[in-house]
Amino acid sequence: MQKPVLVIKLGTAVLTNERGEIVQATIKKVAAGIAALAGNYRVILVSSGAVGSGRGFFAGYKGTLAERKAAAAVGNPILIRHYERHFSAYAIPVAQALCERQHFSNRIRFLQLKETFAEFWKNGILPIMNENDLVSNVELKFSDNDELATLTAIGFDAEALLLCTSVGGFMDADKNIIPVIEKVDTRIMGYVQTGKSSLGLGGMLSKLTFTRLASSLGIRVVICGLAGNTPFADALAGKVGTSFMPRPSNLRARQKWLASGSITLGSLYIDKGAAKALQQRRSLLSVGIRSVQGKFVAGEVVQLKDEEEQIIGVAKVKLSAGEVTARMTSKNTVAAHADDIVLF
């Protein structure tokens, strides 16, 4: 049997100091931790830190979109050199994988991505993923690396996803880490502090949003830190951090690919009748759609939201945004076939 896939995401705050500089001792610990797991898992590392590595080369850096793109372009090779040096101590070559949303939203490109990663693993190479900031259009960017890591975990059918943070886990109102969370509900969401680190784009709200998505599709998620000598092994063993329990999932590979493109440019807001029909594995009719958000074309994957504006699933649509809007009163128009719908 093939070894299970493990996705590890490192945020900017855990990799850099207050000046935005990469901390070499942290990279060294990451290399040691992943090397210890390599015999049991096919590992994908999603690493932030490129912008922080490159920002010092720009005078008067203010963090504009253009400056962030440029800083990432400078910082990515610096970051990969750090990883290369520390992983070489364990005879583990590394490969840089700069991805864009199209690598997930296009089925053929995604399968090519999986084939490439299979070659990496077959030859003992660790893929290190980040977004290709230089060319990613602002409207097509991943919201942050939490999203990239989550979509990767779903698309590659990972056994577990580790989201490493500077706080070491998910905390309750008294700032105590909750060891196990069975379900991300309104009570859990109520603990969220909406702040984020000065260097990163994500925050705990982002992590919870994507954790709920991953766990609903059968992936165990652990929000953890890098404390201790074996942080990744300890997180997988449930000794540290917060483990979010996965729900059973029997989705086929193609359905998981659909879900891996779930955070898209478009959303369909559906009524209660349509939501009930989808639960019964029926197709989505345009008459059950209350409103359309975003621009998308036929064949793209969009979010499905209920009347409480909660994401309940995704669908590969048969119509463009304009066509859906024009046919919302039609009782016989199929907006998305049942086989192209994945509910969370």
N, C-alpha and C positions, 0 to 999 in steps of 0.2 A: 504493500500500500504506500501511496505517496504521503510524505509528511504533511501535516496540516499547515496552512498559511497563517502567519502572525504578522499583523501590521502594527508598527510602533511609530507614534507621532511625537516629535519633540518640538515644543513651542519655543519661541524666541526667548522668553523670560528664563527658561531653564538652561539655555545654552550660553547666554551672554551676561556680562556684568552691567552695572548701572551706566556705563559709558557705551554700551552696545558692542563691546568687544567679546569675541568668542573666548570662553574659558577652556583652556586646553585640558585641565584636569577633568572637566565634564565630558569632553569628547573621549578621553581615555577611558573613563568609567563606562560610557556607552559602548565602546568597542569591546571591552571586557564582558559586559553583560550580554551583548548579542552573540559574541563568540561562544559563550557558555550555552546558549540556546540553539545554536546552529545545527547541532546534531539531531534535534527533535522537531525543528520547525523550518519551513521555508519563509524567511523573514523579508519583509519590505519595510524600509525605514523612510518615513516621511519627515523631512527635516526643514524647519524654519531656520532663520539666521542669516540668509543671504543678504537681505537689506542691511541688517546690522553690521555685517562684515564689510559692506561696500560704502556705507554712508560717509565714512571718514575721508573719502577721496574727493568729496564735493564741498567746496567752500560755501559757507552760509546755508547748509542743508536745512530745508524747511519741511520736507516730507510731502511735497506735491506728488501727484501721480507720475509725472515725467521723471522727477528725481528718484522716486521709489523704483521705477522701472530701470533706470540707469544704475542705481545703487545695487539692485539685484543682479544685473548683468555683470558688474564688477565683482560682487560678493560671492556669486555662485562658484566660480573656479577656486576662490580662496577657501570657501567652506569645504569643497570636495577634497582639496589638498590636505586639510586638517584631518578629515576622515580617512583619507588614503594612508596618511602617515601612521595613525594609531591602529587601524585595522591590519596594517602590514605586519604588526607584531604577532598576529594570529594567523598569518598567511591567508588572509581573506581579501581578495581584490574587490574593489568597489566600482560601481557603474553609476553615472549620473543620468537620471531619467527626468527630463524636463517635460511636463505634460500640459496640455490645454484641455478645455472642456470637450472639444471635438473628439478627443481620444476616448471619451466615455459615451458621448451622445450618438456617435456613429458606430453601428454594430461591427462593421468590417474592420475599422481602425482599432476598436477595442479588442477584437480577436487577435489582431496583429500584435497589439501590446502584450497580450497574455502569452503569445508564442515567444516573444522576445524575452519576457521574464522567465519563461520555462528554460530557455537557453542559459540565462544567467545562473539559475539554480542548479542546472545540470553540471555546470562548470565551477560551482562553489563561489559564485560572484554575488555580492550583496547589492541589490538595486537601491539607490537613494533617490527618492522622488522629491520634486518641488515643482511649483508652477513655472511655466515659461513666461515670466513677467514681461520680458522684452517685447514680445509680439502679441500677448493676450489683450484683446480689446476689453475696455473697461466694462462693457455690457456682457461680455462672455467670460469674465474672470470667475474663478472659484471665490466664494465669499472669504474664505481663509483656509489654512491647511487642515483644520478640523474637518472641513467638508471634503477636501481632497483625500484625506486619510479614510474617511467614512465610505466614500464612494469606491475607493480602492478595495477596502475590506469587503464590501458587498459584492462588487464585481468579481473579485478573486475568491469568493466564498470562504473568507477567512474564519478560522475557529475563534480568534480573539483579536480585539483591537485595544491597544494600550494608548491612552492619551496622557502624555506626561506634562505636568504643570508645576509651577513654582509653589503651589499651596499643598500639594500632596494628596488631594482627594476632594470629595464633595462634602461640604460642611453644613451642619444644621445651624439654627439661629444662635446657638451658644458657641459657634466656631469649633465644634467637635466634628471630626471626620466620621461620616456614616459608613460602616464597613460594607453593608450589603443593601442594595435597593432592588426590590422586586419589580417595581413599575414606576415610570416617570409620570406622576400625576400632578394635580394642581397643588397638593401639599408640598411636594418636592420642588416644583417650580417656584413656590413662594419663598424658598430659601435663597434664591438666586440674587447675587449682587451683580448689577449690570456693568460694573466697571471692567476695565481691561488694562493690561500692562501698557506702559508708554511705548514699547517697541513692537508689541504684537498687534494683530488685527482682531483676534478672537477674544472671547471671554467665556465665563462659565455658562452663560445663556447659550452661546454657540455650541459649546460642548454638550449641553443637555439636549439641545435640539437634534444634533446628529447622533447622540447616544440613543435617543428614543427611536430614531429611524433604524439604526444598526441592530439594536436589541429586538425590535419588532420583526426583524428578518432572520433571527436565529443566531446572531453574533453576540458573544459575551464581550462587554466593554468594561475596561477598568480605567478609571481616572486615578492617576498615581503621580508620585514624584520620583526624584532620583536619589533619595536619601538611602544610606546603608551601602553595604558592599555588593549586594546582588539585587538591585531594585526591580529589574524585570522579572526575575524568577520569583521574587517575593510577591510581586503583584499578581502573577499568574496563580500562585499558591493561595491567594487570598489573605496573605499576612499583612499587607499594607494597602493603602488606597481604598477606593470605593468600587466594588464590583456590582455591575448592573446585569441582572439575570436575563438571559435571552429567552424569547418565546419560541416554542417549537415552530419550525418552518419546513415545508416540503416543496418549496418553489423550485421550478426547473431553472437550468442555467440561463435560458433566455429571459425568464421572468426576473431573475436577479440582475441581469444586465439592464432591463427596463428600470428597475429600482435604483441602480447605480447612476442613472441619469436623472434622478428624481428632482434635484434642485435646479429648475430650469428658468427660462425667461417667461414662461407662460403659466397661467393658472385658470382652471375652470371651476367656478363656484356652482355647486349643484344643490338642488332642493332635497327635502327629506325623502320624497318618493324615489328619486333617482338613487340616493344613497342606499335605500333599502333594496332596490333592484340589483345594485352592484353586489351587495352582500349575498344575494341569491345567484351570483355568477352570471348575470345578464349583461348585455351590452349597454353602453351609455347612449341614450337618445338625446338629440339636441334639445328637445322640448323640456328635458329635465335640467337644463343648464340655466342658471339665473343670471350670470354675468361672465364676461371674459376679461382677463387681465393679461397684458403683454402682447408681444408680436411673435407668432410662430407660424410655421407652414405645415402642410399635411405631412405626416410621417415623423414629426418631432414628438418628444416626450414632454408632457406637461403635468403639473400638479393637479390633484383633485381636492377641493376644499368643500367642507360641509357648511351648513348655515351658521355654525359658530366660528367659521373661518379656520377650522383645524384641518391640517393636511391629513386626509384619510387614505391617500394612495396616489398612484401615478398612472398615466395612460398614454399610449402611442396613438395620436389622433389621426383620423382619416380626413380631416378638414383643416383648413387654415383658420387663423383667428377671425378673419373677416367673414369667411364662409359660415363659421359657427354662429357668429353674431347675426348674420342674415337669416339663418334657418332656426332660430330658437323657438319659433312657434310651430315648426314642423313636427308632427307626431311620428313620422316614419323615417326620419333621417338619423342614421347611426353616426355618432360623433367618434366613438371608439368601440372596437369590437371587444367582446368579453375576453378573448385570448390575449389581448394587448393591454389588459388592465391588471395592475398589482395593487392590492389593498394592504395597508399596514395594520 
